[in-house]
C-alpha cells in the first residue's frame, strides 16, 4: 500500500463516495451533509428493543437467550438513552466464567453496561459510517451500532448489514456505469487504478530475499491480491488471496482484507496465524458468508533460514529445494477460507528455507485456466513451467508463468483473476 493512501480512503474512493472523518461519532460533527443518493444509516437500521437500566442481570440474560438474533439492548430511562449492553460484552467479558452469573445475577444491568459503545446518528451516510467504524475499531470487533438522535435511541444497525449495503451499492453503481457514456466508463477504469495502486511493486528485495510478482484481472476490479510486508530485521512476509467470484463485490472484500492486514501489522501482529485470524473477522463482518476468501501467508526469516506459514483454504504453494532440485508442494497447512467461520483457527507450520530455495504462491486462476480445447491448464503444466523458469529472477519466473497462462487460454481476457508470487533466497 502506498504510504499516502489509507485503507479508509481506498474504500470510499472505490465506491465513489464522499467521506469525511470526524472524532465525534454521535454528532458526526466533521461530516458534510450526505448526498441524497447515498444510503444513510436510517435506511438500514432495525428497531431497537430497549430495557430500563435497573433490570437485573439475570433478566437481561434471559432476554438474550430467548432471541439469538439480538446483539445489543439500549438502556433507556424515562425515554432517555443512558447506555447499552451488548451480547458479546455481556457473555464474553462478564459472564464467561461459570460463577459469574451467580455473582452478578441480582445486580442492575447498568453495572455491566458497555464502557465505550459505538453510537452514530441516523442521517450519517454509509460511507461515513464505515470510515468512522474503521477509525474507531480497525480490526472490526464491533458487530452492531446503536443509532441515536440526541438523547433518544432510534434503532440499531448490524455491521454485516452496513458492509453488504456498501457492497450492493457499489454493484448498482457498476451496473449504471456500464450503460453510460465513455466518461463514466473512465470512472470504472479509475477505480481499477486505485485498486492497482494498493498492490506493491512487482519486483522487491529485502536483505538477501528477492521477490517477483504479477497479476492479471479478468474484470475491471479484481478479487485477487498479493502483498509483502517487513516484520523484523530479518523477516519478510508474503500474502496471496483470492475472493470467490470477481467484480465489484469481490473488490470490496479484497479492499477490506487489505485494510485489516495493514491495520493488524501496524498493531505489531505479524505471525501468519494471528494475521489470518484478524483478517477472518474483517471478512466475516464484510461478506456475511456470501463471499469467501482463500488466503496463504508465509514469513521468511533469512537469519534462521526458516519459513513459517499458515493457510486459509488456498491452493497449496510450491517449495523449490535448490540442493535436491525437488519441487515440493506444501500440503500440511490447510484450513477454512476467510469468512466461513468467525472463530476459525489457522495452524502455523515451519520448514527449512535456505540459500537458493524458492517459494511459489499462485491463485486458482492459473491451474483452472481453460484452453481453447476446453481442457484446464492443470498442475502438471504449471509445474513444468515453474521448473523451466526457476533459474531466472523471481520476477521473470512469475511473468513467464502468467504469459504461459494467457497463451494457453487463447483469449484476450482470462475467465478468472490470475496471480503469482515467487520469492528466492539469494545463493
ABEGO torsion letter per residue (X at the ends): XBAABBAAAAAAAAAGBBBBBBABAAAGAABBBBBAABBBAAAABBBBBBBBAABBAAAAAAAAAABAABABBBBBBGGBBAEBBBAAAAAAAAAABAAAAAAAAABBAAAABBABBBBBBAABBAAAAAAAAAAABAAGABABBBBBBEABBAEBBBAAAAAAAAAAAAAAAAAAAAABBAAAAAAAAAAAAAAAAABBBABBBBEABBBBBBBBBABABBABBBBBBBAEAABBBBBBBBBBEBEAAAAAAAAAAAAAAAAAAAAGBABAAAAAAAAAAAAAAAAGGABBBBBBBBBBBAAAGBBBBBBBGBBBBBBBBAAAGBBBBBAABBEBBBGABAABBBBBBBBBBBBGBBBBBBBAAAAABBBAAGBBAEAAAAAAAAAAAAABBAAAAAAAAAAAAAAAAGBABBABBBBBBBBBBBX
